[in-house]
Amino acid sequence: MISIKQIILLSGLLIFVGCSSPDLSDKPKTFKAKKMISQVYKEHFLIGAAVASSEYGNRDYFDIRYAELLPHYNSLTAENAMKPEVIHPLKDQFNFQAADRIINYASSNNINVRGHALVWHSQTSPWITEGSKDAVRENMRNHIMTVVGRYKGRVYSWDVVNEAVSDQGSYRADSPWYKAYGGPEYIIDAFKFAKAADPDCSLIYNDYAVVRPSKRHDIITMIKKLDLKKHGLDGIGIQAHWNLYWPEINEIQRTIDMFSEMGLDIHITELDIDCFDGMGNKEGRAFDNDLDDKLAARYREIFELFRINSDKIVSVTFWGVADDHTWLDYHYNKTWNAGKPLKNYPFVFDTDHKAKKAYNEIVDF
């Protein structure tokens, strides 16, 4: 007969055998980065990152959260703090607190700042585009002159107009700016005002999917038709919201060449690599060795191309610092899914701020 003690011991043995330890064989190796990316690329172009600065009231300040990683970047961009809805919420009210924090940190640490963004159809306070065309024009003038003027000499480049070309071709006609003006002339005014506010600042038109031939054609047509170079346009911001397979490298090269031939500076803006092709991490997949290898290969070929074109490229800006904060967690299926994050892994630093294999691929060459 088996005793109670024997039964207890046997049960414990069965539990021990049945519960295997976690399989860590597919977890990528991460490490503390020793080479500063900005130093590696100091002879090529500026290396930037977008940062959150308590613009929506949270106290998770970028300079505390990312203190150890920020030396990797010699250019910063406000993720949201300089957009009209944050910095100019009411006609007679400006809110510079979050933006000033970025500016002051950058000044104290000898870091450059890219301004983003002055005129956009989204994240714009409704009052700015309400009223007659003349009233809206004056609202724009006051907004740009005040904001750009405040940071004159402290911001080296401004995204003056953001995403004015639609995916269907021609101008984004549903933009409140386009509707208020009755046409695209608001784009000209935006560059005129920005140039007047800071004549020495580099002025940029910024858009996504610029590497897509049809959209690239429409942007070039807009620049020529509105004669934007005459009104202050200095460069093109190529939003690099790309994925593991798109776009093809030769299409990125073709895009750089075409805008450079127009005499425009190239800014690679908003760089992140979507590991789930816009569909979201529906299965809750952890960052494994397979994704680590694919992301590393993608960053390797992209930065090889950037280095080849370093005579044309002024800056390369990641749209975030590390995987613990990325808009891609919420943006999937072509929509913003507030409160329903699906974890993505778009950067060279992971959620614990450790370097991934992709980091080695961009600093060791």
For each residue, the residues with C-beta under 8 A, 3 or more apart:
1:
2: 6 7 10
3: 6 7
4: 7 8
5: 8 9
6: 2 3 9 10
7: 2 3 4 10 11
8: 4 5 11 12
9: 5 6 12 13
10: 2 6 7 13 14
11: 7 8 14 15
12: 8 9 15 16
13: 9 10 16 17
14: 10 11 17 18
15: 11 12 18 19
16: 12 13 19
17: 13 14
18: 14 15
19: 15 16
20: 23
21:
22:
23: 20 26
24: 27
25:
26: 23 288 289 290
27: 24 286 288 289
28: 287 288 289 291 292 356 357
29: 357
30: 350 352 354 355 356
31: 354 355
32: 354 355
33: 36 37 72 349 354 355 359 363
34:
35: 39 40 363
36: 33 39 40 71 72
37: 33 40 41 47 72 73 348 359 362 363
38: 41 42 46 47 71 72 73 74
39: 35 36 42
40: 35 36 37 362 363
41: 37 38 44 45 46 47 316
42: 38 39 74
43: 310
44: 41 306 307 310 313
45: 41 306 310 313 314 315 316
46: 38 41 74 75 112 314 315 316 317
47: 37 38 41 72 73 74 75 315 316 317 318
48: 73 74 75 76 77 112 114 315 316 317 318
49: 70 72 73 75 76 77 317 318 320 321
50: 76 77 78 79 116 270 317 318 319 320 321
51: 62 66 76 77 78 79 102 321
52: 55 58 60 62 79 80 81 325
53: 61 62 78 79 81 98 99 101 102
54: 57 58 59 60 61 97 98 101
55: 52 78 79 80 81 86 98 99
56: 80 86
57: 54
58: 52 54
59: 54
60: 52 54 64 65
61: 53 54 64 65 101
62: 51 52 53 65 66 70 102 105 321
63: 66 67 70 101 105
64: 60 61 67
65: 60 61 62 325
66: 51 62 63 69 70 321 322 353
67: 63 64 70
68: 71 353
69: 66 72 73 321 322 349 353
70: 49 62 63 66 67 73 109 111 321
71: 36 38 68
72: 33 36 37 38 47 49 69
73: 37 38 47 48 49 69 70 76 111 318 321
74: 38 42 46 47 48 110 111 112
75: 46 47 48 49 111 112 113 114 156 315 317
76: 48 49 50 51 73 102 105 106 111 112 113 114
77: 48 49 50 51 113 114 115 116 269 317
78: 50 51 53 55 81 82 83 98 99 102 115 116
79: 50 51 52 53 55 319 320 327
80: 52 55 56 83 86 123
81: 52 53 55 78 86 87 98 99 101 102
82: 78 86 87 99 115 116 117 147
83: 78 80 86 87 116 117 120 123 124
84: 87 88 118 119 120 123 124 125 128 143
85: 88 89 123 124 125
86: 55 56 80 81 82 83 89 95 98 99 123
87: 81 82 83 84 94 95 96 98 99 147
88: 84 85 93 94 95 125 128 143 146 147
89: 85 86 93 95 125
90: 93 125 127
91: 127 139
92:
93: 88 89 90
94: 87 88 146 147
95: 86 87 88 89 98
96: 87 99 100 150
97: 54 100 101
98: 53 54 55 78 81 86 87 95 101 102
99: 53 55 78 81 82 86 87 96 102 103 151
100: 96 97 103 104
101: 53 54 61 63 81 97 98 104 105
102: 51 53 62 76 78 81 98 99 105 106 113
103: 99 100 106 107 113 151 154 155
104: 100 101 107 108
105: 62 63 76 101 102 108 109 111
106: 76 102 103 109 111 112 113 154
107: 103 104 110 111 154
108: 104 105
109: 70 105 106
110: 74 107
111: 70 73 74 75 76 105 106 107
112: 46 48 74 75 76 106 156 315
113: 75 76 77 102 103 106 151 154 155 156
114: 48 75 76 77 155 156 157 158 159 267 269 315 317
115: 77 78 82 118 147 148 151 155 157 158 159 201
116: 50 77 78 82 83 158 159 162 206 269
117: 82 83 120 158 159 160 161 162 206
118: 84 115 143 144 147 148 158 159 160 161 162 190 194
119: 84 124 140 144 160 161 162 177 186 187 190
120: 83 84 117 123 124 161 162 163
121: 124 163 164 172 174 175 176 177 178
122: 163
123: 80 83 84 85 86 120
124: 83 84 85 119 120 121 128 129 176 177
125: 84 85 88 89 90 128
126: 129 130 176
127: 90 91 130 139
128: 84 88 124 125 136 139 140 143
129: 124 126 136 139 176 177 179 180
130: 126 127 135 136 180
131: 135 136 139 180
132: 135 136
133: 136 137 180 181 182
134: 137 138
135: 130 131 132 138 139
136: 128 129 130 131 132 133 139 140 177 180 181 186
137: 133 134 140 141 181 186 189
138: 134 135 141 142
139: 91 127 128 129 131 135 136 142 143
140: 119 128 136 137 143 144 177 186 189 190 193
141: 137 138 144 145 189 193
142: 138 139 145 146
143: 84 88 118 128 139 140 146 147
144: 118 119 140 141 147 148 160 190 193 194 197
145: 141 142 148 149 193 196 197
146: 88 94 142 143 149 150
147: 82 87 88 94 115 118 143 144 150 151
148: 115 118 144 145 151 152 155 158 193 194 197 198 201
149: 145 146 152 197 198
150: 96 146 147
151: 99 103 113 115 147 148 154 155 198
152: 148 149 155 197 198 201
153: 198 200
154: 103 106 107 113 151
155: 103 113 114 115 148 151 152 158 198 201
156: 75 112 113 114 201 202
157: 114 115 201 202 203 204 234 235 267 314 315
158: 114 115 116 117 118 148 155 194 198 201 202 203 204
159: 114 115 116 117 118 162 204 205 206 237 269
160: 117 118 119 144 190 191 194 203 204 205 232 233
161: 117 118 119 120 164 187 190 191 205 206
162: 116 117 118 119 120 159 206 207
163: 120 121 122 172 206 207 208
164: 121 161 171 172 175 177 178 184 187 205 207 222
165: 170 171 172 207 215 218 219 222
166: 169 170 171 172 173 174 218
167: 209 215
168:
169: 166 214 218
170: 165 166 173 218
171: 164 165 166 175 178 183 184 222
172: 121 163 164 165 166 175 178
173: 166 170 178 179
174: 121 166 178 179
175: 121 164 171 172 178 179
176: 121 124 126 129 179 180
177: 119 121 124 129 136 140 164 180 181 186
178: 121 164 171 172 173 174 175 181 182 183 184 186
179: 129 173 174 175 176 182
180: 129 130 131 133 136 176 177 186
181: 133 136 137 177 178 184 185 186
182: 133 178 179
183: 171 178 186
184: 164 171 178 181 187 188 222 226
185: 181 188 189 226
186: 119 136 137 140 177 178 180 181 183 189 190
187: 119 161 164 184 190 191 222 226 228
188: 184 185 191 192 226 227 228 231
189: 137 140 141 185 186 192 193
190: 118 119 140 144 160 161 186 187 193 194
191: 160 161 187 188 194 195 203 228 231 232 233
192: 188 189 195 196 231 232
193: 140 141 144 145 148 189 190 196 197
194: 118 144 148 158 160 190 191 197 198 201 203 232
195: 191 192 198 199 203 231 232
196: 145 192 193 199
197: 144 145 148 149 152 193 194 201
198: 148 149 151 152 153 155 158 194 195 201
199: 195 196
200: 153
201: 115 148 152 155 156 157 158 194 197 198
202: 156 157 158 234 235 265 314
203: 157 158 160 191 194 195 232 233 234 235
204: 157 158 159 160 233 234 235 236 237 265 267 269
205: 159 160 161 164 219 223 228 233 235 236 237
206: 116 117 159 161 162 163 236 237 239 267 269
207: 162 163 164 165 210 215 219 237 238 239
208: 163 239 241 270
209: 167 212 215 239
210: 207 215 216 219 236 238 239 255
211: 216 238 247 251 252 254 255
212: 209 215 216 247 251
213: 216 217 251
214: 169 217 218
215: 165 167 207 209 210 212 218 219
216: 210 211 212 213 219 220 255 258
217: 213 214 220 221
218: 165 166 169 170 214 215 221 222
219: 165 205 207 210 215 216 222 223 236
220: 216 217 223 224 258 259 262
221: 217 218 224 225
222: 164 165 171 184 187 218 219 225 226 228
223: 205 219 220 226 228 229 233 262
224: 220 221 227
225: 221 222
226: 184 185 187 188 222 223 231
227: 188 224 230 231
228: 187 188 191 205 222 223 231 232 233
229: 223 232 233 262 263 264
230: 227
231: 188 191 192 195 226 227 228
232: 160 191 192 194 195 203 228 229
233: 160 191 203 204 205 223 228 229 264
234: 157 202 203 204 264 265
235: 157 202 203 204 205 259 264 265 266 267 314
236: 204 205 206 210 219 259 264 265 266 267
237: 159 204 205 206 207 267 269 270
238: 207 210 211 255 256 259 266 267 268 269
239: 206 207 208 209 210 269 270
240: 268 269 270 271 272 302
241: 208 270 271 272 274 319
242: 246 247 271 272 273 274 298 302
243: 246 273 274 275 276 277 278
244: 273 274 275 277 294 295 298
245: 277
246: 242 243 277
247: 211 212 242 251 252
248: 251 252
249: 252 253 301 302 305
250: 253 254
251: 211 212 213 247 248 254 255
252: 211 247 248 249 255 256 302 305
253: 249 250 256 257 305 309
254: 211 250 251 257 258
255: 210 211 216 238 251 252 258 259
256: 238 252 253 259 260 266 309 312 313
257: 253 254 260 261
258: 216 220 254 255 261 262
259: 220 235 236 238 255 256 262 264 266
260: 256 257 263 264 266 309 312
261: 257 258
262: 220 223 229 258 259
263: 229 260
264: 229 233 234 235 236 259 260
265: 202 204 234 235 236 312 314
266: 235 236 238 256 259 260 309 312 313 314
267: 114 157 204 206 235 236 237 238 313 314 315 317
268: 238 240 271 306 313 315 316 317
269: 77 114 116 159 204 206 237 238 239 240 315 317 319
270: 50 208 237 239 240 241 317 319
271: 240 241 242 268 316 317 318 319
272: 240 241 242 318 319 320 326 328 346 347
273: 242 243 244 295 298 299 346 347
274: 241 242 243 244 277 278 328 344 346
275: 243 244 281 287 291 294 295 344 345 346
276: 243 279 280 281 282 332 342 344
277: 243 244 245 246 274
278: 243 274 332 333 334
279: 276 282 332 333
280: 276 332 333 337 342 344
281: 275 276 284 285 342 343 344
282: 276 279 342
283:
284: 281 342 343
285: 281 288 291
286: 27
287: 28 275 291 292 323 345 350 356
288: 26 27 28 285 291 292
289: 26 27 28 292 293
290: 26 293 294
291: 28 275 285 287 288 294 295 345
292: 28 287 288 289 295 296 356 357 358
293: 289 290 296 297 357
294: 244 275 290 291 297 298
295: 244 273 275 291 292 298 299 345 356 357 358
296: 292 293 299 300 356 357 358 360 361
297: 293 294 300 301 361
298: 242 244 273 294 295 301 302 358
299: 273 295 296 302 303 348 358 361 362
300: 296 297 303 304 358 361 362
301: 249 297 298 304 305
302: 240 242 249 252 298 299 305 306
303: 299 300 306 307 361 362 365
304: 300 301 307 308 365
305: 249 252 253 301 302 308 309
306: 44 45 268 302 303 309 310 313 316
307: 44 303 304 310 365
308: 304 305
309: 253 256 260 266 305 306 312 313
310: 43 44 45 306 307 313
311:
312: 256 260 265 266 309
313: 44 45 256 266 267 268 306 309 310 316
314: 45 46 157 202 235 265 266 267
315: 45 46 47 48 75 112 114 157 267 268 269
316: 41 45 46 47 48 268 271 306 313
317: 46 47 48 49 50 75 77 114 267 268 269 270 271
318: 47 48 49 50 73 271 272 321 347 348
319: 50 79 241 269 270 271 272 326 327 346
320: 49 50 79 272 323 325 326 327 346 347
321: 49 50 51 62 66 69 70 73 318 325 347 349
322: 66 69 325 347 349 350 351 353
323: 287 320 326 343 344 345 346 347 349 350 351
324: 350 351 352 353
325: 52 65 320 321 322
326: 272 319 320 323 329 344 346 347
327: 79 319 320 330 331
328: 272 274 331 332 344 346
329: 326 341 342 343 344
330: 327 336 337 338 340 341
331: 327 328 335 336 337
332: 276 278 279 280 328 335 337 342
333: 278 279 280 337
334: 278
335: 331 332
336: 330 331
337: 280 330 331 332 333 340 341 342
338: 330
339:
340: 330 337
341: 329 330 337
342: 276 280 281 282 284 329 332 337
343: 281 284 323 329
344: 274 275 276 280 281 323 326 328 329
345: 275 287 291 295 323 350
346: 272 273 274 275 319 320 323 326 328
347: 272 273 318 320 321 322 323 326 350 356 358
348: 37 299 318 355 356 358 359 362
349: 33 69 321 322 323 353 354 355 356 359
350: 30 287 322 323 324 345 347 353 354 355 356
351: 322 323 324
352: 30 324
353: 66 68 69 322 324 349 350
354: 30 31 32 33 349 350
355: 30 31 32 33 348 349 350 359 360
356: 28 30 287 292 295 296 347 348 349 350 359
357: 28 29 292 293 295 296 360 361
358: 292 295 296 298 299 300 347 348 361 362
359: 33 37 348 349 355 356 362 363
360: 296 355 357 363 364
361: 296 297 299 300 303 357 358 364
362: 37 40 299 300 303 348 358 359 365
363: 33 35 37 40 359 360
364: 360 361
365: 303 304 307 362
